[in-house]
Amino acid sequence: MKDFTVETWWGIVGPAQLPADIVAKLNTAINASAQSPEMKKRFVDEGADAFVGKPEDLGAQLTRELEGWKRVVREGGLKID
């Protein structure tokens, strides 16, 4: 498909309605871990890049991915068997 890129990425999500203070604490801890020398080395060893950000950033990424795959299904005429 024109203008469509497939990438492998990971994100960490929690249950719906997780309290905002817990989300904030987890986000801070996960971002700190991803920026640690040990994790940076591990990402490099695996050929990956660490992305750190806010929960809203991951939400936006998930929305973009969903919209992109909807487009693949729609334009490809894909159907469930």
PDB file of N, CA, C and O in Angstrom:
ATOM      1  N   MET A   1       0.834  -1.172   0.000  1.00  0.00           N
ATOM      2  CA  MET A   1       0.000   0.000   0.000  1.00  0.00           C
ATOM      3  C   MET A   1       0.881   1.239   0.000  1.00  0.00           C
ATOM      4  O   MET A   1       1.910   1.288   0.674  1.00  0.00           O
ATOM      5  N   LYS A   2       0.474   2.205  -0.741  1.00  0.00           N
ATOM      6  CA  LYS A   2       1.201   3.458  -0.799  1.00  0.00           C
ATOM      7  C   LYS A   2       1.073   4.179   0.552  1.00  0.00           C
ATOM      8  O   LYS A   2       0.010   4.184   1.174  1.00  0.00           O
ATOM      9  N   ASP A   3       2.168   4.775   0.977  1.00  0.00           N
ATOM     10  CA  ASP A   3       2.196   5.571   2.209  1.00  0.00           C
ATOM     11  C   ASP A   3       1.814   4.778   3.455  1.00  0.00           C
ATOM     12  O   ASP A   3       1.173   5.313   4.360  1.00  0.00           O
ATOM     13  N   PHE A   4       2.202   3.509   3.506  1.00  0.00           N
ATOM     14  CA  PHE A   4       1.911   2.685   4.677  1.00  0.00           C
ATOM     15  C   PHE A   4       3.191   1.996   5.117  1.00  0.00           C
ATOM     16  O   PHE A   4       3.873   1.361   4.314  1.00  0.00           O
ATOM     17  N   THR A   5       3.508   2.125   6.386  1.00  0.00           N
ATOM     18  CA  THR A   5       4.717   1.533   6.940  1.00  0.00           C
ATOM     19  C   THR A   5       4.331   0.619   8.089  1.00  0.00           C
ATOM     20  O   THR A   5       3.468   0.954   8.900  1.00  0.00           O
ATOM     21  N   VAL A   6       4.974  -0.533   8.151  1.00  0.00           N
ATOM     22  CA  VAL A   6       4.745  -1.456   9.254  1.00  0.00           C
ATOM     23  C   VAL A   6       5.990  -1.456  10.126  1.00  0.00           C
ATOM     24  O   VAL A   6       7.104  -1.664   9.645  1.00  0.00           O
ATOM     25  N   GLU A   7       5.783  -1.220  11.403  1.00  0.00           N
ATOM     26  CA  GLU A   7       6.877  -1.222  12.365  1.00  0.00           C
ATOM     27  C   GLU A   7       6.482  -2.094  13.544  1.00  0.00           C
ATOM     28  O   GLU A   7       5.302  -2.229  13.868  1.00  0.00           O
ATOM     29  N   THR A   8       7.472  -2.676  14.171  1.00  0.00           N
ATOM     30  CA  THR A   8       7.237  -3.417  15.398  1.00  0.00           C
ATOM     31  C   THR A   8       7.539  -2.486  16.554  1.00  0.00           C
ATOM     32  O   THR A   8       8.578  -1.826  16.577  1.00  0.00           O
ATOM     33  N   TRP A   9       6.638  -2.433  17.502  1.00  0.00           N
ATOM     34  CA  TRP A   9       6.868  -1.600  18.677  1.00  0.00           C
ATOM     35  C   TRP A   9       6.137  -2.219  19.857  1.00  0.00           C
ATOM     36  O   TRP A   9       5.240  -3.045  19.691  1.00  0.00           O
ATOM     37  N   TRP A  10       6.528  -1.813  21.023  1.00  0.00           N
ATOM     38  CA  TRP A  10       5.917  -2.309  22.250  1.00  0.00           C
ATOM     39  C   TRP A  10       5.442  -1.131  23.084  1.00  0.00           C
ATOM     40  O   TRP A  10       6.016  -0.043  23.034  1.00  0.00           O
ATOM     41  N   GLY A  11       4.417  -1.359  23.827  1.00  0.00           N
ATOM     42  CA  GLY A  11       3.936  -0.373  24.774  1.00  0.00           C
ATOM     43  C   GLY A  11       3.426  -1.102  26.010  1.00  0.00           C
ATOM     44  O   GLY A  11       3.129  -2.295  25.961  1.00  0.00           O
ATOM     45  N   ILE A  12       3.331  -0.398  27.081  1.00  0.00           N
ATOM     46  CA  ILE A  12       2.833  -0.976  28.319  1.00  0.00           C
ATOM     47  C   ILE A  12       1.495  -0.324  28.623  1.00  0.00           C
ATOM     48  O   ILE A  12       1.387   0.901  28.687  1.00  0.00           O
ATOM     49  N   VAL A  13       0.487  -1.147  28.809  1.00  0.00           N
ATOM     50  CA  VAL A  13      -0.851  -0.644  29.111  1.00  0.00           C
ATOM     51  C   VAL A  13      -1.353  -1.304  30.390  1.00  0.00           C
ATOM     52  O   VAL A  13      -0.868  -2.360  30.796  1.00  0.00           O
ATOM     53  N   GLY A  14      -2.316  -0.672  31.002  1.00  0.00           N
ATOM     54  CA  GLY A  14      -2.925  -1.208  32.208  1.00  0.00           C
ATOM     55  C   GLY A  14      -4.417  -1.365  32.001  1.00  0.00           C
ATOM     56  O   GLY A  14      -4.939  -1.099  30.918  1.00  0.00           O
ATOM     57  N   PRO A  15      -5.091  -1.796  33.039  1.00  0.00           N
ATOM     58  CA  PRO A  15      -6.536  -1.978  32.922  1.00  0.00           C
ATOM     59  C   PRO A  15      -7.257  -0.647  32.760  1.00  0.00           C
ATOM     60  O   PRO A  15      -6.764   0.400  33.180  1.00  0.00           O
ATOM     61  N   ALA A  16      -8.420  -0.707  32.152  1.00  0.00           N
ATOM     62  CA  ALA A  16      -9.250   0.498  32.015  1.00  0.00           C
ATOM     63  C   ALA A  16      -9.547   1.058  33.396  1.00  0.00           C
ATOM     64  O   ALA A  16      -9.668   0.318  34.373  1.00  0.00           O
ATOM     65  N   GLN A  17      -9.662   2.359  33.459  1.00  0.00           N
ATOM     66  CA  GLN A  17      -9.994   3.071  34.693  1.00  0.00           C
ATOM     67  C   GLN A  17      -8.896   2.992  35.755  1.00  0.00           C
ATOM     68  O   GLN A  17      -9.172   3.188  36.939  1.00  0.00           O
ATOM     69  N   LEU A  18      -7.663   2.709  35.349  1.00  0.00           N
ATOM     70  CA  LEU A  18      -6.545   2.730  36.291  1.00  0.00           C
ATOM     71  C   LEU A  18      -6.411   4.162  36.816  1.00  0.00           C
ATOM     72  O   LEU A  18      -6.366   5.098  36.018  1.00  0.00           O
ATOM     73  N   PRO A  19      -6.348   4.354  38.123  1.00  0.00           N
ATOM     74  CA  PRO A  19      -6.288   5.711  38.666  1.00  0.00           C
ATOM     75  C   PRO A  19      -5.109   6.515  38.100  1.00  0.00           C
ATOM     76  O   PRO A  19      -4.012   5.988  37.914  1.00  0.00           O
ATOM     77  N   ALA A  20      -5.362   7.789  37.835  1.00  0.00           N
ATOM     78  CA  ALA A  20      -4.373   8.665  37.205  1.00  0.00           C
ATOM     79  C   ALA A  20      -3.072   8.748  38.000  1.00  0.00           C
ATOM     80  O   ALA A  20      -1.995   8.827  37.407  1.00  0.00           O
ATOM     81  N   ASP A  21      -3.151   8.733  39.326  1.00  0.00           N
ATOM     82  CA  ASP A  21      -1.920   8.815  40.111  1.00  0.00           C
ATOM     83  C   ASP A  21      -1.056   7.571  39.928  1.00  0.00           C
ATOM     84  O   ASP A  21       0.171   7.663  39.935  1.00  0.00           O
ATOM     85  N   ILE A  22      -1.679   6.423  39.767  1.00  0.00           N
ATOM     86  CA  ILE A  22      -0.920   5.193  39.528  1.00  0.00           C
ATOM     87  C   ILE A  22      -0.328   5.219  38.124  1.00  0.00           C
ATOM     88  O   ILE A  22       0.827   4.838  37.934  1.00  0.00           O
ATOM     89  N   VAL A  23      -1.106   5.665  37.140  1.00  0.00           N
ATOM     90  CA  VAL A  23      -0.593   5.806  35.770  1.00  0.00           C
ATOM     91  C   VAL A  23       0.631   6.712  35.766  1.00  0.00           C
ATOM     92  O   VAL A  23       1.636   6.387  35.133  1.00  0.00           O
ATOM     93  N   ALA A  24       0.564   7.827  36.454  1.00  0.00           N
ATOM     94  CA  ALA A  24       1.684   8.781  36.500  1.00  0.00           C
ATOM     95  C   ALA A  24       2.917   8.153  37.142  1.00  0.00           C
ATOM     96  O   ALA A  24       4.028   8.320  36.639  1.00  0.00           O
ATOM     97  N   LYS A  25       2.733   7.437  38.241  1.00  0.00           N
ATOM     98  CA  LYS A  25       3.871   6.786  38.906  1.00  0.00           C
ATOM     99  C   LYS A  25       4.506   5.726  38.010  1.00  0.00           C
ATOM    100  O   LYS A  25       5.729   5.651  37.895  1.00  0.00           O
ATOM    101  N   LEU A  26       3.670   4.912  37.381  1.00  0.00           N
ATOM    102  CA  LEU A  26       4.188   3.881  36.475  1.00  0.00           C
ATOM    103  C   LEU A  26       4.917   4.515  35.299  1.00  0.00           C
ATOM    104  O   LEU A  26       5.993   4.059  34.911  1.00  0.00           O
ATOM    105  N   ASN A  27       4.332   5.568  34.730  1.00  0.00           N
ATOM    106  CA  ASN A  27       4.951   6.238  33.591  1.00  0.00           C
ATOM    107  C   ASN A  27       6.325   6.789  33.954  1.00  0.00           C
ATOM    108  O   ASN A  27       7.276   6.649  33.185  1.00  0.00           O
ATOM    109  N   THR A  28       6.430   7.408  35.110  1.00  0.00           N
ATOM    110  CA  THR A  28       7.712   7.950  35.565  1.00  0.00           C
ATOM    111  C   THR A  28       8.745   6.830  35.730  1.00  0.00           C
ATOM    112  O   THR A  28       9.885   6.958  35.283  1.00  0.00           O
ATOM    113  N   ALA A  29       8.340   5.746  36.367  1.00  0.00           N
ATOM    114  CA  ALA A  29       9.258   4.632  36.609  1.00  0.00           C
ATOM    115  C   ALA A  29       9.676   3.948  35.304  1.00  0.00           C
ATOM    116  O   ALA A  29      10.846   3.609  35.127  1.00  0.00           O
ATOM    117  N   ILE A  30       8.726   3.750  34.401  1.00  0.00           N
ATOM    118  CA  ILE A  30       9.039   3.096  33.119  1.00  0.00           C
ATOM    119  C   ILE A  30       9.954   3.970  32.278  1.00  0.00           C
ATOM    120  O   ILE A  30      10.904   3.468  31.678  1.00  0.00           O
ATOM    121  N   ASN A  31       9.685   5.274  32.223  1.00  0.00           N
ATOM    122  CA  ASN A  31      10.554   6.175  31.469  1.00  0.00           C
ATOM    123  C   ASN A  31      11.967   6.189  32.044  1.00  0.00           C
ATOM    124  O   ASN A  31      12.943   6.173  31.293  1.00  0.00           O
ATOM    125  N   ALA A  32      12.080   6.219  33.368  1.00  0.00           N
ATOM    126  CA  ALA A  32      13.407   6.207  34.002  1.00  0.00           C
ATOM    127  C   ALA A  32      14.140   4.918  33.675  1.00  0.00           C
ATOM    128  O   ALA A  32      15.334   4.936  33.375  1.00  0.00           O
ATOM    129  N   SER A  33      13.432   3.804  33.731  1.00  0.00           N
ATOM    130  CA  SER A  33      14.052   2.516  33.419  1.00  0.00           C
ATOM    131  C   SER A  33      14.537   2.474  31.968  1.00  0.00           C
ATOM    132  O   SER A  33      15.644   2.013  31.690  1.00  0.00           O
ATOM    133  N   ALA A  34      13.707   2.955  31.055  1.00  0.00           N
ATOM    134  CA  ALA A  34      14.071   2.930  29.634  1.00  0.00           C
ATOM    135  C   ALA A  34      15.287   3.792  29.336  1.00  0.00           C
ATOM    136  O   ALA A  34      15.979   3.562  28.344  1.00  0.00           O
ATOM    137  N   GLN A  35      15.554   4.776  30.177  1.00  0.00           N
ATOM    138  CA  GLN A  35      16.698   5.668  29.964  1.00  0.00           C
ATOM    139  C   GLN A  35      17.929   5.248  30.753  1.00  0.00           C
ATOM    140  O   GLN A  35      18.967   5.906  30.675  1.00  0.00           O
ATOM    141  N   SER A  36      17.829   4.158  31.515  1.00  0.00           N
ATOM    142  CA  SER A  36      18.978   3.697  32.293  1.00  0.00           C
ATOM    143  C   SER A  36      20.041   3.134  31.356  1.00  0.00           C
ATOM    144  O   SER A  36      19.707   2.648  30.275  1.00  0.00           O
ATOM    145  N   PRO A  37      21.313   3.188  31.747  1.00  0.00           N
ATOM    146  CA  PRO A  37      22.373   2.643  30.895  1.00  0.00           C
ATOM    147  C   PRO A  37      22.158   1.174  30.544  1.00  0.00           C
ATOM    148  O   PRO A  37      22.434   0.759  29.418  1.00  0.00           O
ATOM    149  N   GLU A  38      21.671   0.390  31.492  1.00  0.00           N
ATOM    150  CA  GLU A  38      21.453  -1.043  31.227  1.00  0.00           C
ATOM    151  C   GLU A  38      20.388  -1.265  30.150  1.00  0.00           C
ATOM    152  O   GLU A  38      20.566  -2.084  29.248  1.00  0.00           O
ATOM    153  N   MET A  39      19.290  -0.532  30.256  1.00  0.00           N
ATOM    154  CA  MET A  39      18.229  -0.700  29.269  1.00  0.00           C
ATOM    155  C   MET A  39      18.624  -0.113  27.919  1.00  0.00           C
ATOM    156  O   MET A  39      18.294  -0.680  26.878  1.00  0.00           O
ATOM    157  N   LYS A  40      19.322   1.007  27.927  1.00  0.00           N
ATOM    158  CA  LYS A  40      19.789   1.572  26.657  1.00  0.00           C
ATOM    159  C   LYS A  40      20.661   0.566  25.922  1.00  0.00           C
ATOM    160  O   LYS A  40      20.522   0.389  24.712  1.00  0.00           O
ATOM    161  N   LYS A  41      21.563  -0.096  26.650  1.00  0.00           N
ATOM    162  CA  LYS A  41      22.430  -1.106  26.040  1.00  0.00           C
ATOM    163  C   LYS A  41      21.593  -2.262  25.490  1.00  0.00           C
ATOM    164  O   LYS A  41      21.835  -2.750  24.386  1.00  0.00           O
ATOM    165  N   ARG A  42      20.621  -2.683  26.268  1.00  0.00           N
ATOM    166  CA  ARG A  42      19.777  -3.795  25.819  1.00  0.00           C
ATOM    167  C   ARG A  42      19.019  -3.429  24.541  1.00  0.00           C
ATOM    168  O   ARG A  42      18.924  -4.238  23.618  1.00  0.00           O
ATOM    169  N   PHE A  43      18.483  -2.214  24.492  1.00  0.00           N
ATOM    170  CA  PHE A  43      17.794  -1.783  23.280  1.00  0.00           C
ATOM    171  C   PHE A  43      18.751  -1.784  22.090  1.00  0.00           C
ATOM    172  O   PHE A  43      18.402  -2.271  21.015  1.00  0.00           O
ATOM    173  N   VAL A  44      19.943  -1.246  22.273  1.00  0.00           N
ATOM    174  CA  VAL A  44      20.931  -1.221  21.187  1.00  0.00           C
ATOM    175  C   VAL A  44      21.268  -2.640  20.746  1.00  0.00           C
ATOM    176  O   VAL A  44      21.325  -2.924  19.550  1.00  0.00           O
ATOM    177  N   ASP A  45      21.490  -3.528  21.708  1.00  0.00           N
ATOM    178  CA  ASP A  45      21.819  -4.922  21.391  1.00  0.00           C
ATOM    179  C   ASP A  45      20.718  -5.602  20.586  1.00  0.00           C
ATOM    180  O   ASP A  45      20.995  -6.490  19.780  1.00  0.00           O
ATOM    181  N   GLU A  46      19.474  -5.192  20.800  1.00  0.00           N
ATOM    182  CA  GLU A  46      18.343  -5.788  20.087  1.00  0.00           C
ATOM    183  C   GLU A  46      17.965  -5.008  18.828  1.00  0.00           C
ATOM    184  O   GLU A  46      17.015  -5.361  18.130  1.00  0.00           O
ATOM    185  N   GLY A  47      18.723  -3.942  18.546  1.00  0.00           N
ATOM    186  CA  GLY A  47      18.437  -3.139  17.359  1.00  0.00           C
ATOM    187  C   GLY A  47      17.183  -2.296  17.509  1.00  0.00           C
ATOM    188  O   GLY A  47      16.505  -1.992  16.527  1.00  0.00           O
ATOM    189  N   ALA A  48      16.880  -1.922  18.742  1.00  0.00           N
ATOM    190  CA  ALA A  48      15.659  -1.168  19.022  1.00  0.00           C
ATOM    191  C   ALA A  48      16.006   0.227  19.519  1.00  0.00           C
ATOM    192  O   ALA A  48      17.133   0.497  19.935  1.00  0.00           O
ATOM    193  N   ASP A  49      15.024   1.093  19.468  1.00  0.00           N
ATOM    194  CA  ASP A  49      15.139   2.440  20.021  1.00  0.00           C
ATOM    195  C   ASP A  49      14.154   2.553  21.171  1.00  0.00           C
ATOM    196  O   ASP A  49      13.027   2.063  21.087  1.00  0.00           O
ATOM    197  N   ALA A  50      14.580   3.193  22.233  1.00  0.00           N
ATOM    198  CA  ALA A  50      13.677   3.447  23.354  1.00  0.00           C
ATOM    199  C   ALA A  50      12.903   4.721  23.080  1.00  0.00           C
ATOM    200  O   ALA A  50      13.475   5.741  22.693  1.00  0.00           O
ATOM    201  N   PHE A  51      11.626   4.654  23.279  1.00  0.00           N
ATOM    202  CA  PHE A  51      10.778   5.839  23.178  1.00  0.00           C
ATOM    203  C   PHE A  51      10.172   6.065  24.549  1.00  0.00           C
ATOM    204  O   PHE A  51       9.534   5.175  25.112  1.00  0.00           O
ATOM    205  N   VAL A  52      10.369   7.232  25.069  1.00  0.00           N
ATOM    206  CA  VAL A  52       9.752   7.576  26.348  1.00  0.00           C
ATOM    207  C   VAL A  52       8.810   8.739  26.115  1.00  0.00           C
ATOM    208  O   VAL A  52       9.031   9.571  25.235  1.00  0.00           O
ATOM    209  N   GLY A  53       7.777   8.786  26.899  1.00  0.00           N
ATOM    210  CA  GLY A  53       6.819   9.863  26.733  1.00  0.00           C
ATOM    211  C   GLY A  53       5.716   9.762  27.757  1.00  0.00           C
ATOM    212  O   GLY A  53       5.836   9.084  28.778  1.00  0.00           O
ATOM    213  N   LYS A  54       4.646  10.452  27.456  1.00  0.00           N
ATOM    214  CA  LYS A  54       3.486  10.504  28.340  1.00  0.00           C
ATOM    215  C   LYS A  54       2.471   9.444  27.920  1.00  0.00           C
ATOM    216  O   LYS A  54       2.498   8.976  26.782  1.00  0.00           O
ATOM    217  N   PRO A  55       1.584   9.067  28.824  1.00  0.00           N
ATOM    218  CA  PRO A  55       0.544   8.101  28.457  1.00  0.00           C
ATOM    219  C   PRO A  55      -0.258   8.547  27.225  1.00  0.00           C
ATOM    220  O   PRO A  55      -0.674   7.721  26.413  1.00  0.00           O
ATOM    221  N   GLU A  56      -0.465   9.854  27.100  1.00  0.00           N
ATOM    222  CA  GLU A  56      -1.210  10.363  25.948  1.00  0.00           C
ATOM    223  C   GLU A  56      -0.479  10.068  24.632  1.00  0.00           C
ATOM    224  O   GLU A  56      -1.113   9.880  23.593  1.00  0.00           O
ATOM    225  N   ASP A  57       0.857  10.029  24.684  1.00  0.00           N
ATOM    226  CA  ASP A  57       1.637   9.716  23.480  1.00  0.00           C
ATOM    227  C   ASP A  57       1.342   8.297  23.010  1.00  0.00           C
ATOM    228  O   ASP A  57       1.165   8.055  21.816  1.00  0.00           O
ATOM    229  N   LEU A  58       1.290   7.359  23.960  1.00  0.00           N
ATOM    230  CA  LEU A  58       0.984   5.972  23.595  1.00  0.00           C
ATOM    231  C   LEU A  58      -0.446   5.871  23.090  1.00  0.00           C
ATOM    232  O   LEU A  58      -0.714   5.148  22.131  1.00  0.00           O
ATOM    233  N   GLY A  59      -1.360   6.582  23.718  1.00  0.00           N
ATOM    234  CA  GLY A  59      -2.743   6.581  23.246  1.00  0.00           C
ATOM    235  C   GLY A  59      -2.852   7.063  21.813  1.00  0.00           C
ATOM    236  O   GLY A  59      -3.594   6.488  21.016  1.00  0.00           O
ATOM    237  N   ALA A  60      -2.119   8.112  21.484  1.00  0.00           N
ATOM    238  CA  ALA A  60      -2.123   8.633  20.109  1.00  0.00           C
ATOM    239  C   ALA A  60      -1.516   7.616  19.147  1.00  0.00           C
ATOM    240  O   ALA A  60      -2.002   7.453  18.027  1.00  0.00           O
ATOM    241  N   GLN A  61      -0.457   6.931  19.578  1.00  0.00           N
ATOM    242  CA  GLN A  61       0.169   5.899  18.740  1.00  0.00           C
ATOM    243  C   GLN A  61      -0.818   4.761  18.479  1.00  0.00           C
ATOM    244  O   GLN A  61      -0.942   4.294  17.347  1.00  0.00           O
ATOM    245  N   LEU A  62      -1.506   4.321  19.504  1.00  0.00           N
ATOM    246  CA  LEU A  62      -2.495   3.252  19.338  1.00  0.00           C
ATOM    247  C   LEU A  62      -3.595   3.667  18.369  1.00  0.00           C
ATOM    248  O   LEU A  62      -4.031   2.864  17.544  1.00  0.00           O
ATOM    249  N   THR A  63      -4.041   4.906  18.463  1.00  0.00           N
ATOM    250  CA  THR A  63      -5.076   5.409  17.554  1.00  0.00           C
ATOM    251  C   THR A  63      -4.566   5.416  16.112  1.00  0.00           C
ATOM    252  O   THR A  63      -5.276   4.994  15.198  1.00  0.00           O
ATOM    253  N   ARG A  64      -3.337   5.895  15.908  1.00  0.00           N
ATOM    254  CA  ARG A  64      -2.762   5.905  14.544  1.00  0.00           C
ATOM    255  C   ARG A  64      -2.659   4.491  13.991  1.00  0.00           C
ATOM    256  O   ARG A  64      -2.989   4.253  12.829  1.00  0.00           O
ATOM    257  N   GLU A  65      -2.209   3.562  14.807  1.00  0.00           N
ATOM    258  CA  GLU A  65      -2.083   2.169  14.362  1.00  0.00           C
ATOM    259  C   GLU A  65      -3.450   1.598  13.980  1.00  0.00           C
ATOM    260  O   GLU A  65      -3.588   0.966  12.932  1.00  0.00           O
ATOM    261  N   LEU A  66      -4.444   1.815  14.812  1.00  0.00           N
ATOM    262  CA  LEU A  66      -5.778   1.296  14.537  1.00  0.00           C
ATOM    263  C   LEU A  66      -6.317   1.864  13.230  1.00  0.00           C
ATOM    264  O   LEU A  66      -6.867   1.130  12.408  1.00  0.00           O
ATOM    265  N   GLU A  67      -6.162   3.155  13.042  1.00  0.00           N
ATOM    266  CA  GLU A  67      -6.644   3.781  11.808  1.00  0.00           C
ATOM    267  C   GLU A  67      -5.909   3.230  10.587  1.00  0.00           C
ATOM    268  O   GLU A  67      -6.517   2.997   9.542  1.00  0.00           O
ATOM    269  N   GLY A  68      -4.599   3.024  10.725  1.00  0.00           N
ATOM    270  CA  GLY A  68      -3.828   2.473   9.613  1.00  0.00           C
ATOM    271  C   GLY A  68      -4.271   1.073   9.236  1.00  0.00           C
ATOM    272  O   GLY A  68      -4.395   0.758   8.052  1.00  0.00           O
ATOM    273  N   TRP A  69      -4.510   0.230  10.229  1.00  0.00           N
ATOM    274  CA  TRP A  69      -4.930  -1.145   9.946  1.00  0.00           C
ATOM    275  C   TRP A  69      -6.367  -1.195   9.450  1.00  0.00           C
ATOM    276  O   TRP A  69      -6.715  -2.077   8.665  1.00  0.00           O
ATOM    277  N   LYS A  70      -7.204  -0.272   9.890  1.00  0.00           N
ATOM    278  CA  LYS A  70      -8.553  -0.184   9.329  1.00  0.00           C
ATOM    279  C   LYS A  70      -8.469   0.113   7.836  1.00  0.00           C
ATOM    280  O   LYS A  70      -9.225  -0.432   7.033  1.00  0.00           O
ATOM    281  N   ARG A  71      -7.543   0.981   7.489  1.00  0.00           N
ATOM    282  CA  ARG A  71      -7.347   1.335   6.081  1.00  0.00           C
ATOM    283  C   ARG A  71      -6.903   0.113   5.276  1.00  0.00           C
ATOM    284  O   ARG A  71      -7.387  -0.108   4.165  1.00  0.00           O
ATOM    285  N   VAL A  72      -5.986  -0.681   5.831  1.00  0.00           N
ATOM    286  CA  VAL A  72      -5.527  -1.900   5.153  1.00  0.00           C
ATOM    287  C   VAL A  72      -6.708  -2.825   4.884  1.00  0.00           C
ATOM    288  O   VAL A  72      -6.858  -3.346   3.779  1.00  0.00           O
ATOM    289  N   VAL A  73      -7.534  -3.025   5.887  1.00  0.00           N
ATOM    290  CA  VAL A  73      -8.697  -3.906   5.746  1.00  0.00           C
ATOM    291  C   VAL A  73      -9.654  -3.355   4.697  1.00  0.00           C
ATOM    292  O   VAL A  73     -10.111  -4.081   3.815  1.00  0.00           O
ATOM    293  N   ARG A  74      -9.945  -2.080   4.803  1.00  0.00           N
ATOM    294  CA  ARG A  74     -10.903  -1.448   3.883  1.00  0.00           C
ATOM    295  C   ARG A  74     -10.386  -1.475   2.450  1.00  0.00           C
ATOM    296  O   ARG A  74     -11.088  -1.940   1.551  1.00  0.00           O
ATOM    297  N   GLU A  75      -9.175  -0.985   2.223  1.00  0.00           N
ATOM    298  CA  GLU A  75      -8.643  -0.885   0.859  1.00  0.00           C
ATOM    299  C   GLU A  75      -8.264  -2.247   0.294  1.00  0.00           C
ATOM    300  O   GLU A  75      -8.256  -2.441  -0.922  1.00  0.00           O
ATOM    301  N   GLY A  76      -7.955  -3.177   1.166  1.00  0.00           N
ATOM    302  CA  GLY A  76      -7.629  -4.525   0.689  1.00  0.00           C
ATOM    303  C   GLY A  76      -8.850  -5.386   0.505  1.00  0.00           C
ATOM    304  O   GLY A  76      -8.754  -6.505   0.001  1.00  0.00           O
ATOM    305  N   GLY A  77      -9.994  -4.882   0.903  1.00  0.00           N
ATOM    306  CA  GLY A  77     -11.230  -5.671   0.770  1.00  0.00           C
ATOM    307  C   GLY A  77     -11.184  -6.942   1.605  1.00  0.00           C
ATOM    308  O   GLY A  77     -11.761  -7.958   1.220  1.00  0.00           O
ATOM    309  N   LEU A  78     -10.507  -6.893   2.734  1.00  0.00           N
ATOM    310  CA  LEU A  78     -10.337  -8.076   3.561  1.00  0.00           C
ATOM    311  C   LEU A  78     -11.625  -8.423   4.298  1.00  0.00           C
ATOM    312  O   LEU A  78     -12.352  -7.539   4.752  1.00  0.00           O
ATOM    313  N   LYS A  79     -11.897  -9.717   4.409  1.00  0.00           N
ATOM    314  CA  LYS A  79     -13.090 -10.216   5.101  1.00  0.00           C
ATOM    315  C   LYS A  79     -12.684 -11.349   6.027  1.00  0.00           C
ATOM    316  O   LYS A  79     -11.712 -12.059   5.768  1.00  0.00           O
ATOM    317  N   ILE A  80     -13.433 -11.510   7.103  1.00  0.00           N
ATOM    318  CA  ILE A  80     -13.215 -12.626   8.026  1.00  0.00           C
ATOM    319  C   ILE A  80     -13.864 -13.860   7.445  1.00  0.00           C
ATOM    320  O   ILE A  80     -15.016 -13.821   7.014  1.00  0.00           O
ATOM    321  N   ASP A  81     -13.125 -14.962   7.433  1.00  0.00           N
ATOM    322  CA  ASP A  81     -13.685 -16.251   6.958  1.00  0.00           C
ATOM    323  C   ASP A  81     -14.344 -16.980   8.094  1.00  0.00           C
ATOM    324  O   ASP A  81     -14.872 -18.076   7.901  1.00  0.00           O
TER     325      ASP A  81
END
